[in-house]
Amino acid sequence: MIHVIPQHISKGSYTAWYRLLNIKDEHIFHSFDDTNEIEKKLIGDPPYVDKLIEKLNKINPQSGDVVIFDSKYIDSHRGQVVIENNLIDLSKKYNDCKFVLFDDDNSVEYTDTEQYTFFSNKFLVRDTTELHYYERNCNYYRYRSGLQEYFPHLKYIIKIFDLNIRQKKMNMIIGVDKKERLEVFKYVYNIGLDSDSWLGYSGFTCGYEDGDISSKLLEFKKNKLPVILDTPMERSMNGAVNVEIPPLPITMTSYISCILETMVVAEDIIHLSEKSWNPFISKNIPLILGNKYLTQYLKGLGFWLAEDLFDITPQDSVPAIINQYKRNLDIIHKMSYEDIHSYYVKNQAGIERNFSLIENIKFEFKLDNYLHPTKNKLL
């Protein structure tokens, strides 16, 4: 039996992770009277280990059972080894059941063991022919968009703007201030592309110290930032930037969405936040700065990435990834508005396919796709 604790901690306006589940085995969605206070964090910040234990005691899972719950119930930022040891102990306490944890962020990479499975927006690279591996991980942001409340109306809104001549070549909207983002954002100004772009850089929090960047970058930051375009300053300082929907007034009046991901790494890890999916939702030409293998992963899923226009081949270092992105910005800068409009219209089929892949994707949860405790296999 699969037991679901349907509570998405700190859900906000996002689709709850438990709505993503299309469970193909016998299951129960349990009901609890503290859902509102848990999801809105009215009892303080997580973890809520005691609350989890209360619910597990009520469910009383047996050998062979699976319990699915929000990863924020435990302290998921303490590292993989600590999490694994805690979950193994918890499994033993509850008759060697298995746990499935949902993470709407990237605190731990996707993991599948006999005692637990951890769904995450971060996962190890596998051969692109092994897409079944990726399909077993419920990458939250990949699956949640089509279930957002606004989504059924979105295609009709965007359709009006499909073939319009647009005011700007591109958009680049940034929330958290990070070194790689600041360097790329400054490059837009360096080459004079800023006048052809919708730009937003709120920097409501910073991921580095002033001493970590060059004097020129620091001077640019002090004199040019913040650039607030898509949200008032008061809300920006609270982190309310680009929430569950792309900034449509900006995306519908520009052709290319330039996405600067949360993690820029050249390691064998793929990470996608909500940002990478936004160009597909808003029907823009995508240009994504991210992990070395990110574009290969997206191509393997069937997404159109304008690779006849941009160089999106994997690069072996973070500087190489950033320099490649700058070269792609050069391409945008050199193109005329007429050329970009013509390219956009010519590639409507690819843009529509991207939207359709988001609209129609479903995550199917089948127990047979995951490991189970050895002793349960022998029963």
N, C-alpha and C positions, 0 to 999 in steps of 0.2 A: 504494500500500500504506500502511496505517495501522500505525504502530509504537507500542506502549504500553509505557512504563516504569512498571510497576505497583508503585510505592513511594509511600506516603502519609507524608510526613515529619511527625513529632510527632503520629501518629494517635491515640494513647491508646486509649480504648475506643470511639471513634467508628467508624462504617462507613467503610471506605477509599473514597476518591473513585473509584477505578477500578472498584469494584463497581457504581457508578451507571450505568456506560456500557452502553448497548445499541447496539452498533455495527452499522450496516446495510451497511457496505462491507467489503471484504477487509481483514483485520487480523491482527496478531500481538501477543500478550501475551508480551513477552520475560521471560526468567528470569535473575536475577542472584543471586550468592551473598552479597551484602551487604545484603539486604533488612531483616533484623532490626536490624542496627546503624544503618541509615539511618532506618527508621521510628521507632526508639526514641532516636535522636540520641545513640548511644553514641560517636560520633566527634566530639562537640562540637556546638555550635549551628550551624545553617545560616547563610549559603548554602554549598552544596557544588558549586561550579562545576567543580572538577577532576574530581569524581566524575561529573558530567553529561557532561563531555567524554569521559571513558573509555567511558561507555555509548554515546554517539553514534558514537565511533570503531568500537565493536563492531557497532552496528546498520548503520552506513554507509548512511544514507538517500540515495536518489537523487532526481533531479528528478521532481516530482509526488508524492513521498511526504509523509506527515504524521507527526510525532512528538509524542506526548502525554506530558507529564510534570508533576510537582509544581512549582508556582511557587516553592516555598522552595529549590529547587536554585539559583536565582539570587537576587540581592539585590532583592526586589520592593518594597522600601521606599525606593528611591532616586528615585522619581518616574517619571511616565509617559514623559517624553522620553528619559531615560537607558535605561529598559527597552527602549523601542522601538529605539533605536540599537543596543543590544547584541544584540537578537534579529534585527535586519536583518543585522548583521554575521555572526551565527551561521548564519543562513539561507544567506548567500552562501558561507560556508565549507563547508557541507554541501549543495552542488549545488542551491541555491535551493529546498530543501524548506520545508515550512511547519511551524510549531510550534503546539501547543495546550497552554496552561498551565492547571492547576487550582489555584485558590486557595480554601481552606476558610475564608477570612476576607474582609477588604475592603481589602487594601493598594492595589489598583488597580481601577478600575471596569471592567465588562465592555467588551471591545473586540474588534472583528473587523477585521483588515487582511489584505492579501495575504500577509504574512510570518508573522503570528501571530494567534491568538485567545486571549483571556484570560478564562476563566470566573471570575466573582466574585459575592459576595453583595451587591455594590454596583453599580448600573447607572443610566444616565440615564433620565429619564422620556420615554416616548413616548405618543402618543395611545392611550387605552385600547382603541380599536378595532383597534390594531395589535398584538394579543397574540402574533402570530407572532414579533415581535421578542423578547419576553420568553421565549418558548418556546425560542429558540435559545441562550439563556444557561443553563448548568447552575448555577443558584443552589444551592450545595451543601446548605444546610440544608433547603431545600424538598424535596429528593429523598432525603436520607439516612435520614430517620426510619423509613420503612417497611421498611428493610433492616437496622435495628438488631436485634441478637440477641433482645431482649426482645419485639419488636413482635408476633409471632404470638400471644403469650399475653395481650397487653394488653387486647384487646377483652373477653375473658372476665372479667378482673379488674375492669375498670371497669363492666361490665354489672351487676354485683351492686349497685352504688351508684347506678345511673341515676336512680331515682325516690325515693331516700332523702331524708328531711328532714335538712338538713345543719347542722352546728354554727355555721358562720360564713357571712356574706354573701359575703365575697371573700377573696382571698389576694394579697399583694404581696411578692415575694421578690427582693431586690436583692443583687448581688455587689459590683461596682466602684462606688465612691463618686464620683458626678458631681453637678454643681450642680443640674441639672434634676431628677434623681432625689431629691436631698435635699430640694428645695423641695416636691415633690409628696408625699414621704413625711411631711414635717412637716405638710402640710395634712391628711392623714388624722387626725393627732392634734388639729389645730386644731378640726376639726368633730366630734370625738368618735367617729369611725368606727373607731378603733383597737380598741375593745372588741368590735367585730363582725367583726374581720379576723384572718386568720393573717398575721403580718408577719415578715419577715426582712430585715435590712440588715447584712451583715457588713463591708462596706467594707474588704475585704482589700487593696485598693490604691485610691489616690485620684487623680482626674483634674484637680485644681485646687489652688491655694494657699489658705490660710486667709484671706488678704486679698482673695480674689476673691468672698467671700460676705458677706452682711450679719451684723451682730453677733448678731441673733436666731437666724439659721440656725447660726452658729458655736456659740452657747450650747446650742441644741438638739442639735447634733452631739456636743458634749462631754458632755452630761448624759444623752442617750437612746441613743447608739450606742456599740458595735454591738449590734444586736438579732439574736441567733443563734437561729434556730428550726429550720432544716432541715439543719444540719450542726454538728458539734462545733467549738468555737473553734479547736482545733489544726489541723483540716483547713481551716477557713475561711481561716486566715492563709496557707495554701499555695494558695489559689485553688480548692479542691475544692468548689465550690458549684454545685448544679444542673447536673450534668454531662450525660450523654447522655439522661437521662429526666427528665420533670417530677417534682417531689416529691409522689408519689401520695398519701401519707397526708394531705397538706394540700389538694391539688386535689380529692380525692374527698370531702372533708368541708367544702367551700365551693362556692359557685355560680359566682362570677365570678373569672377570672384577670386581674389587673391587671398588664400587661406594660409595663415602662419600657425602651425600646430603647436600644441602644448609642449611636445618633446621633439627636439631635433637631434637625432642620434644616428650613428652609423653602425650600431650594434645589430645583432640578430633578433631584434624585438620590433614588433609592430604595435603602434599605439594610435588610436583614433578617438578623438573627443567628438563632441557634437559638431565642431567646426568643419571637419572634413566632409560631412554629409550635406552641409548647407548649400553648396553650389548645385547639387543634384535636386534639392528641394525647390530652389528658387529659379531653376532652369537657366543658370549661367554657365559660361565656359569655365571649367575648373582649372586652377593653377595652385597646387598645394605644396607648401614647404613643410616637410616632416621627416619621417624616418627613411632610412635607406631603402627599405623594401615596401614602403607604403603604396606606391603607385603600382607595383607588381601585384600586390594583394587586391587592389581595387580592380585592376584589369582582369584578374582571374575571376572576379565576381561578375564581370560583364560590363563594367562601367566604361563609358567613353571619356577619354582624358585628353583629347586634342593633341595627341602625340605627333601628328603631322605638322603641328605648329610649334610646339614646345619640345625641348629636350627633357625627357623625364626618365632617362636611363639611371640605374642605381649608381650612386657615388660612394666612395670608400672612406670618406672622412667628413666631419661636420663643416670645415671650411669649403670643401669641394661641393657639398650640398648647397651651401649658401651662395657660392659663386655661380653655380648652375642656375639658381633661382634668379640671381641678378641678370644673367644673360637672357633669361626668359623675359624679364622686365624690359630689357633692351629691345626685344622683339616687339613687345606691345608699344613701346615708345616710338619705334620707327614706322609702325603701321599707321596708315591714315584711318580716319573714322569710316570712310567708305570701304576700305579693305576689311576692317573688323566687322562691319555690318554685313558685308557680303559673305564673310567666313561664317558668321553666326547663322545667317539664313541657310547657307549651304549645308550646315551640319545640324539642322533641326532634328533629323532622325536620331542622331546620337544623343542630343540633349533630351529629347522625349524619352528615349530608352532609359536614360539615367533616372528620370522622374518615375517612370514606370517600375523600375527595380526597387525604388524606395516605397512606392505605393502598394506594391503587391507582395512584398517579402513577408514571410511568416516564419516564426521559429517553432519547430516541432520538437518537443521534449520526449524522447523515447529512452527508457531505461537500458535497453540493449546496446545503446551507443556508448555507455559509460562503464567503468570498472565497478566491481562490487566486492565486498568482503569475501575472502576465500572460503571461509567456513559456510557462508550463505550459499555459495555455488554448490557446495557438497550436500546441502540439505535436500 
